[in-house]
Structure formats: structure tokens, C-alpha cells
Amino acid sequence: MDMIFDFSSLSGPDAVPPQVEDTTLAKQESLFENLRGRSSLLIAFSGGADSAYLAWAAHRAIGERALSVTALSASFSKNDREHAEHFVRSHSIRHEFIETREFANLLYIANNSDRCYHCKDELFTRMEALARARGFSAIAYGINADDTRDFRPGHRAAQEHRVISPLLDAGLAKAEIRRLSRLAGLETWDRPASPCLSSRIPYGTRVTPELLAHVERAEDAVRRLGFRQFRVRAFGENASIELATDELAGGLAPEVSKALVAAVISAGFLTAAIDPAGYRQGSLNSSLKKTGLD
């Protein structure tokens, strides 16, 4: 069931020099070798490019002995759930939803710099219980080689729960995962990053299901206006709209910006403004660097 890819079909900005092709394919073979050595595996699956590629690879490697698991809570948007459902259905991947209760944890709600630790701790605790009940031998998640360069408290939770990281172990970077996903025919190859809704709330501001519902409605409204990569950041009752660089100019056009602001306000915010600096992944983490909290 191994996949042999022909990179020669790529051209222009997607073209791959021979040495990169060889390196990327070697990393993928290392990943498959790791996965084939597992008697069974639970995969934390959010529906993003990384976890989707890992879920697909595990399915290719060990079939029904792999189970992809998606956590449902107020921080997981309906849009992300629909993407996850479509992906596993399209690729016949064994999959289940589970409920997580991170909002029962006051340390999570407090939204300090370790919020992601408490989220992943809850997720992996639930997955451990599922693994024990079903007899799964290991749990995996989709951190990649690039992720270690950013602030990732969730990785500490993974290490504490002995969750394996096959993409990281194989040395696969984000661009390589996207390229391999594209060649495998995975629709997630160019899907924009989509972390949980709580990532839209500045550290130190309490995270509540009600506030996240406002953010979700606002982002749904922006999506309906045709934008693809963006964030709506919530600063109390005020919202900041970050648009991707290639979409920013269009969003700043007078009539479009007026519609954007109106749509976000109608979602439950008092005010809204488009950030002229545009979308920056993890932009709220910059406050941690300034205060030394990372």
C-alpha cells in the first residue's frame, strides 16, 4: 500500500530540485516504516493539513488498526467539524468523535500562556481512556518539524502522556507535508491553518463558550464574503479582522471593508476593524515574547 510519487509533474513554484525530492521521499518512507511497526494507533485528528496527512498515512500503513479521533468542544468550530467529516468520509478513514471538557478546567478558562497545555492534557487524557478501553497500543498527533520553532506548550502535554509524533520523528516540515499531501490527492494540501477558536482570544482574557460563539459567527460571516485565510481576534467587545496578504487589498476596498465590519459586528461585537498589517499566524504569541512568558 506504499505510495510512490512522481515529483516531475510539478512545475513553476511547485517544482522540486532532485535532492529535495529524494530527501522528502526518504522522510515519507521513514514515516511509513514507523507507522507499519505499530500494532495499533489512535491519531488526534483536527482536520488540518498535518493531522489529515498523518491520519491518511496511518490508514495506508495499518488500515483498520488505526483510528482517527476528533475532539468536540466549544473551541472546535462547526466549519472545522464539517471539513474533518468530509475528509475521513472521502478517504474511508476509520474515525470517531469524542467530547472533551477543557472548559471545566479553571486553568484553561483563565487563558494564560499555558492554555494549550491544559487543552492537550485534556485531549490526551480522554484518548488514553479510549486506548485502554479499546486496546490501542499508542497515541499519535501531528506536530511537525517547523512547529518546534514556535511556542507550543501542548507538546509538553504530549510528552507527559507519551504521545508519539511521527511527522516530527520523520523530520517532515510543513511545506513537505503539503507537497506530499497534494501528490497523494488530499484536499487538505493547501488548507489554511485552523487552530482552535480559543487562539483568537488574547492571553489573560477569560475564554468562555459565549465569547467563542461570537468569534465563530464572525468568522462564518467573513467566510461567506469570500475570504479564505483570515482570523477574527476578540479584544473584549472589539474585534480585529486579519486578512491574508493576498486578500488584504480587496478587503480594504471601501465597500468590501464596510461589509466586513458590518458582518463582524452583527455577529455580536460592539466594534470591528480590519488590521492593516494583515493575517499573521500566531500573532497573539508576540505578546509572550515581549513579556518573556514563552
C-alpha positions as CSV (number, residue, x, y, z in Angstrom):
1,M,0.0,0.0,0.0
2,D,3.0,2.3,-0.1
3,M,2.8,5.4,-2.2
4,I,5.3,6.2,-5.0
5,F,5.2,9.8,-6.0
6,D,6.4,11.4,-9.2
7,F,7.5,15.0,-8.4
8,S,8.4,15.6,-12.1
9,S,4.7,16.6,-12.7
10,L,5.3,19.7,-10.6
11,S,6.4,22.9,-12.3
12,G,6.8,26.6,-11.6
13,P,6.8,27.5,-7.9
14,D,5.9,23.9,-7.0
15,A,9.0,22.4,-8.8
16,V,11.2,20.3,-6.6
17,P,15.0,20.0,-7.1
18,P,16.1,16.3,-7.3
19,Q,17.9,16.4,-4.0
20,V,14.8,17.8,-2.2
21,E,12.7,15.1,-3.9
22,D,14.9,12.4,-2.6
23,T,15.0,13.8,0.9
24,T,11.3,14.3,1.1
25,L,10.6,10.8,-0.2
26,A,13.1,9.4,2.3
27,K,11.3,11.2,5.1
28,Q,8.0,9.8,4.0
29,E,9.4,6.3,3.8
30,S,10.7,6.8,7.4
31,L,7.2,7.8,8.4
32,F,5.6,4.8,6.8
33,E,8.2,2.5,8.4
34,N,7.4,3.9,11.8
35,L,3.6,3.5,11.3
36,R,3.9,0.0,9.9
37,G,5.7,-1.0,13.1
38,R,2.7,-0.1,15.2
39,S,0.2,-2.8,16.2
40,S,-2.5,-0.2,16.5
41,L,-2.7,3.5,16.8
42,L,-5.0,6.3,17.9
43,I,-4.5,9.6,15.9
44,A,-5.5,13.0,17.2
45,F,-7.2,14.4,14.1
46,S,-8.3,18.0,13.8
47,G,-8.8,18.1,10.1
48,G,-5.9,20.4,9.3
49,A,-3.2,19.6,6.8
50,D,-0.8,17.9,9.3
51,S,-3.2,15.7,11.1
52,A,-5.0,14.8,7.9
53,Y,-1.8,13.7,6.3
54,L,-0.9,11.7,9.4
55,A,-4.4,10.1,9.5
56,W,-4.2,9.2,5.8
57,A,-0.6,7.8,6.2
58,A,-1.7,5.7,9.3
59,H,-4.7,4.4,7.3
60,R,-2.4,3.4,4.4
61,A,0.1,1.8,6.7
62,I,-2.1,-0.3,9.1
63,G,-5.6,0.1,7.9
64,E,-8.4,-0.5,10.4
65,R,-5.9,-0.8,13.2
66,A,-5.7,3.0,13.1
67,L,-8.5,5.1,14.5
68,S,-8.5,8.9,14.0
69,V,-10.2,10.8,16.8
70,T,-11.6,14.3,16.7
71,A,-12.3,16.2,20.0
72,L,-15.6,18.2,20.1
73,S,-16.0,21.2,22.4
74,A,-16.9,24.9,22.2
75,S,-13.4,25.6,20.9
76,F,-13.9,23.5,17.8
77,S,-15.9,25.2,15.1
78,K,-18.7,23.8,13.1
79,N,-16.7,24.6,9.9
80,D,-13.7,22.6,11.1
81,R,-16.0,19.7,12.0
82,E,-17.5,19.7,8.6
83,H,-14.0,19.6,7.0
84,A,-13.0,16.7,9.2
85,E,-16.1,14.7,8.4
86,H,-15.7,15.3,4.7
87,F,-12.0,14.2,4.8
88,V,-12.5,10.9,6.6
89,R,-15.5,10.1,4.5
90,S,-13.7,10.8,1.3
91,H,-10.7,8.6,2.2
92,S,-12.6,5.8,4.0
93,I,-10.6,6.5,7.2
94,R,-11.8,4.9,10.4
95,H,-12.8,7.8,12.6
96,E,-14.8,8.8,15.8
97,F,-15.7,12.0,17.6
98,I,-15.1,12.3,21.4
99,E,-16.1,15.0,23.8
100,T,-13.5,16.9,25.7
101,R,-14.2,19.1,28.8
102,E,-11.4,21.6,28.9
103,F,-13.9,24.3,29.9
104,A,-14.4,22.5,33.2
105,N,-10.8,23.4,34.0
106,L,-10.4,26.9,35.5
107,L,-6.7,26.9,34.4
108,Y,-7.9,26.6,30.8
109,I,-10.6,29.3,31.1
110,A,-8.0,31.7,32.7
111,N,-6.3,31.7,29.3
112,N,-2.7,32.2,30.5
113,S,0.2,31.3,28.3
114,D,-0.1,27.6,29.1
115,R,-3.7,27.3,27.9
116,C,-2.8,24.9,25.1
117,Y,-1.1,22.7,27.6
118,H,-4.4,22.3,29.5
119,C,-6.2,21.7,26.2
120,K,-3.9,19.0,25.1
121,D,-3.7,17.5,28.6
122,E,-7.5,17.0,28.5
123,L,-7.4,15.6,24.9
124,F,-4.7,13.1,25.7
125,T,-6.3,12.1,28.9
126,R,-9.5,11.3,27.0
127,M,-7.6,9.5,24.3
128,E,-5.7,7.4,26.9
129,A,-9.0,6.2,28.4
130,L,-10.2,5.3,24.9
131,A,-6.9,3.5,24.2
132,R,-7.2,1.4,27.4
133,A,-10.9,0.6,26.7
134,R,-10.2,-0.5,23.0
135,G,-6.8,-1.9,23.4
136,F,-4.8,0.6,21.3
137,S,-1.1,0.4,21.8
138,A,-0.2,4.1,21.1
139,I,-1.5,7.6,20.6
140,A,-0.1,10.0,17.9
141,Y,-0.5,13.6,17.0
142,G,0.5,15.8,14.1
143,I,3.2,18.2,15.3
144,N,5.8,18.8,12.5
145,A,9.4,19.9,12.3
146,D,8.5,23.5,11.9
147,D,6.2,23.6,14.9
148,T,9.1,23.3,17.4
149,R,10.2,26.8,16.4
150,D,7.1,28.4,17.9
151,F,5.6,28.5,21.4
152,R,4.0,25.0,21.8
153,P,3.0,24.2,25.4
154,G,0.8,21.4,24.0
155,H,3.9,19.5,23.1
156,R,4.8,19.3,26.8
157,A,1.5,17.6,27.4
158,A,2.1,15.2,24.6
159,Q,5.5,14.3,26.1
160,E,4.0,13.8,29.6
161,H,1.3,11.5,28.1
162,R,3.9,9.6,26.0
163,V,2.1,10.6,22.8
164,I,4.2,9.9,19.7
165,S,4.9,12.4,17.0
166,P,5.6,10.5,13.8
167,L,5.8,13.6,11.5
168,L,8.3,15.2,13.7
169,D,10.3,12.0,14.1
170,A,10.5,11.8,10.3
171,G,11.7,15.3,10.1
172,L,8.8,16.4,7.9
173,A,8.4,20.2,7.6
174,K,5.1,21.9,6.8
175,A,5.9,22.6,3.1
176,E,6.9,18.9,2.7
177,I,3.7,17.7,4.2
178,R,1.7,20.0,2.0
179,R,3.6,18.8,-1.1
180,L,3.2,15.1,-0.2
181,S,-0.5,15.7,0.6
182,R,-1.0,17.3,-2.8
183,L,0.7,14.4,-4.6
184,A,-1.5,11.9,-2.6
185,G,-4.6,13.8,-3.8
186,L,-5.5,15.0,-0.3
187,E,-7.7,18.1,-0.5
188,T,-6.1,19.4,2.7
189,W,-2.8,20.0,1.0
190,D,-3.4,23.8,0.8
191,R,-5.9,24.2,3.6
192,P,-5.1,27.3,5.7
193,A,-4.0,26.7,9.3
194,S,-7.1,26.4,11.5
195,P,-6.2,26.2,15.2
196,C,-9.0,26.2,17.8
197,L,-11.2,29.2,18.4
198,S,-9.6,29.9,21.7
199,S,-6.5,31.0,19.8
200,R,-8.4,34.2,18.8
201,I,-8.5,35.4,22.4
202,P,-5.5,37.4,23.8
203,Y,-3.8,35.7,26.7
204,G,-5.1,36.8,30.1
205,T,-8.7,37.3,28.8
206,R,-11.0,34.6,30.1
207,V,-12.1,32.1,27.4
208,T,-15.8,31.3,27.5
209,P,-18.1,29.4,25.2
210,E,-20.2,32.5,24.7
211,L,-17.2,34.6,23.5
212,L,-16.1,31.8,21.2
213,A,-19.6,31.6,19.7
214,H,-19.2,35.3,18.8
215,V,-15.9,34.6,17.1
216,E,-17.3,31.6,15.3
217,R,-20.3,33.6,14.0
218,A,-17.9,36.4,12.9
219,E,-15.6,34.1,11.0
220,D,-18.5,32.4,9.3
221,A,-19.7,35.8,8.2
222,V,-16.2,36.7,6.8
223,R,-16.0,33.3,5.1
224,R,-19.4,33.9,3.4
225,L,-18.0,37.2,2.0
226,G,-15.5,35.0,0.1
227,F,-12.3,35.3,2.2
228,R,-10.3,32.1,2.7
229,Q,-7.4,32.8,5.1
230,F,-8.1,35.1,8.0
231,R,-8.7,35.5,11.7
232,V,-11.2,37.4,13.8
233,R,-9.4,38.3,17.1
234,A,-11.6,39.2,20.0
235,F,-10.4,42.0,22.3
236,G,-13.3,42.2,24.7
237,E,-16.3,43.6,22.8
238,N,-14.0,44.8,20.0
239,A,-12.9,42.6,17.1
240,S,-9.8,42.8,14.9
241,I,-10.1,41.3,11.4
242,E,-6.8,39.9,10.0
243,L,-6.8,39.1,6.3
244,A,-4.2,37.2,4.4
245,T,-1.7,39.3,2.4
246,D,-3.1,38.3,-1.0
247,E,-6.7,39.1,0.2
248,L,-5.9,42.3,2.2
249,A,-6.1,44.8,-0.7
250,G,-9.5,43.5,-1.7
251,G,-10.7,43.6,1.9
252,L,-9.6,47.2,2.3
253,A,-11.7,48.4,-0.7
254,P,-14.3,50.8,0.8
255,E,-17.4,48.8,0.0
256,V,-15.9,45.5,1.0
257,S,-14.4,46.8,4.2
258,K,-17.8,48.2,5.1
259,A,-19.4,44.9,4.6
260,L,-16.7,43.1,6.6
261,V,-17.1,45.4,9.6
262,A,-20.9,45.2,9.5
263,A,-20.8,41.4,9.3
264,V,-18.5,41.0,12.3
265,I,-20.5,43.5,14.4
266,S,-23.7,41.6,13.5
267,A,-22.1,38.5,15.0
268,G,-22.1,40.1,18.4
269,F,-19.2,42.5,18.6
270,L,-19.5,46.2,19.6
271,T,-16.9,47.4,17.1
272,A,-14.7,45.8,14.4
273,A,-11.8,47.0,12.4
274,I,-9.5,45.5,9.7
275,D,-5.9,45.1,10.8
276,P,-3.8,46.9,8.1
277,A,-0.9,44.5,9.0
278,G,-2.9,41.6,7.7
279,Y,-3.0,38.0,8.9
280,R,-0.1,36.7,10.9
281,Q,-0.3,33.1,12.2
282,G,0.1,33.1,16.0
283,S,0.1,36.9,16.1
284,L,-1.0,36.8,19.7
285,N,2.1,34.9,20.7
286,S,4.1,38.1,20.1
287,S,2.9,39.4,23.4
288,L,4.5,36.4,25.1
289,K,7.9,37.2,23.6
290,K,7.6,40.8,24.8
291,T,6.9,39.8,28.3
292,G,9.2,36.8,28.4
293,L,6.4,34.3,29.1
294,D,7.4,31.9,26.3
